[in-house]
């Protein structure tokens, strides 16, 4: 359990805290006469969680501490954070449910493709489009949370949500194309190997006679 993995675990612990704050719409306090409502806490927690996502990967690469645990937990933490945030916002009536279905559905599709590729001994690395999608998700989630009490930012939140949906669809297609290309190449290579082995067996049978 090194520092990068600890940051990943911390991101997972942020999830229930964020859900409770969003669904209860609390706390609503005042500090030195300034109101600090639940949307402030929600945005701060979401941004802090997103910051751990950026730092854990950076520290793991810089310190050479990329571990199997980190590779396993990092995407799980990301999906838990985004799924919990957007599902909570649907419950509050701030986001249409169909948008969240597309956003979360994309995560399941990509996770399934990666699992299949892993079973074939292949690795589908994160693309720039996928990373852009993550940034847009955090920005959209933060803007929607802030818009719960500030109507002026709701048009911006709508625009960001549409960008998230479009980037989710585009990145899903991109991952599928990468998956298909790698798997197709692996299948062709496997067939060639099987043909070579079969040919060698036939040659050995001929000489044995």
N, C-alpha and C positions, 0 to 999 in steps of 0.2 A: 504494500500500500504506500506508493510514493506520492509526491505532491500533485502531479497531474491527475492521478487516479482519485486522490482525495477531493480535488476540485470537481471531478465528474460526479462523485458520490454526493457532494454538497449540492450540485445542480438537481439531483433526484430529490433531496430533502426540501428543496425550494418548492417543489410541485404541490404537496398538500397544503403548505402555508399559503401559496398563491390561490389555490382553489377555495380555501376557507375565507380568505379576504374578499374574493370576488363574489361568492355566493351569499355571504352574510352582509356584504356592503359595509363592513366595519374593519378597522376602527375609524372613527371620525373624531379627531382630537383638534385641539388648538394649542399652538406653541407661540408664546409671546404675542397673543392676539391674532396670529395667522392661522386660518383654518387648514388643517391637513386631513383631507378626507380619504376614503378608501382607495380612490383611483390613484392617488399619489403613491400609496404603498404598493398598489398593484403594479404600476409602471416601474417603480424602483426595483421590486423583486424580480420582475421579468427581465429588466435590463441587467441586473446583477447576475442572474442565471445565465443569460446569453453571454455575458463577459467571461464566465467560467468556461463556456464552450470554446471561446477564442483562446484563452490562456492555457487550458489543459493540453490542447494539441500543440501549441507553440512550445510549451515547456518540455513536453514529451520528446519532441524532435530535437530541441536544442540540447537537452541534457542526455539524450540517448536512452530515454526511459520508456520507450514504446513497449508495452506489455500486452499479453493476451487478454488480461482482465480489462485493460483500457480499451482495446479494440472492441471487446464485447459490450462494455458498459456505455461507451460514448454515444453510439447511435440510439441505444435504448433510452438514455437520459434525454437526448434531443427529442425523440418521439413522444416520450411522456410529457415533457414540458409543453410542446406545441399542442398536443392532443388535449391535455388538461385545460390549457388556456382557452382554446377555441370552443371546446365543449361547454365550458363555464360561461363563455360569452353568448353562446346559443341559448343557454338556460336563462340568461338575463334579457334575452330578446334583442341583443345588439348585433347579431350576425345571422343571416339566413342559414338554415340547417343544410341546404344543398351545397353551399360553398364549403362547409366544414366536411361534408361527406367526400367531396373531391379532394380536399387537402389531406385528410387522414387516409383516404383510400389510396392515394399516391404513395404514402409512406409504407403501407402494407404491400403494395405491388413491388416497390423497390426492395423491400426487405426480403420478399419471397424470391425475387430474381437473384439477389446476392446469396441467399442460402443455397439455391440450386447451383449457382456458379461455384460456390465454395465446395459443394459436394463433388463437383467435377475437377476440383483442384485449380479453379480460376479465381481471379480477384478483379472485381469491378471497383475501381477507385472512384473517389468522389470527384465530380466534375465542377467546373466553375459555375455552371448553371445551377447545380444543386446547392452550392454555397450561397449564390445570389438569392435563391429561393428562401434559404434559412434567414438571411438578413431581412428580406421583405416580410417574412412571417413575424419576426420580432417587431419590426417597425409598425406593421399593420396591427398586431395585437396591442402594442403600447398605445397607438393612436385611438383604437376602438375603446380601450379601457379609459383613456383620458376623456374621450367623447361621451362617456356615460353621464358626466355632469357638465360638459362644456360643448354645447351644440355647435360652436363655430368650427371645430375640427372634424365634425362628422363627414362633410364632403371629402376631405382628404383621406379619412379612414375608408370610405367607400372606394376611392381610387386605388388605394393600397391593397384592399381586399381583392379587387379585380386583378391587380398585378400578381398577387399571390396565387390566385386560381390559375391564371394563364401560365405562370412560371412552373406551377406544379404539374400541369398537363405537359408542358414542353419538356421539363426535366424527366418526367416519366417516360415519354417517348424516346428521349435521348438515352436513358439507361437501358431501355428495352433494345434499342439498336446496338448498343455496345455489348449487351448480353448475347444477342443473337449472333453478332459477328464472332465473338470469342467462342461460343458454343459450337457454331457451325464449323469454325476452323478446327476445333478439337475433334469433332465428329469425323471430319475429312481425314485428319491425321490418324485417328483410330482405325478407320477403314483401310487406309493404306498399310498400316502396321499389320492388321489382320490378314490382308491380302498377301503381304510379304511372308508372314508366318505360314500361311496356307501353301504358298508356292514352295517354300523351303521343305515343308513336309512332303509335298508331291515329289520334289527332286530327290529327297532321301529315300522315298519308297521305290523310285526308279532304280537308284543305285543299289539298294538292298536286294533287288531281284537279280 
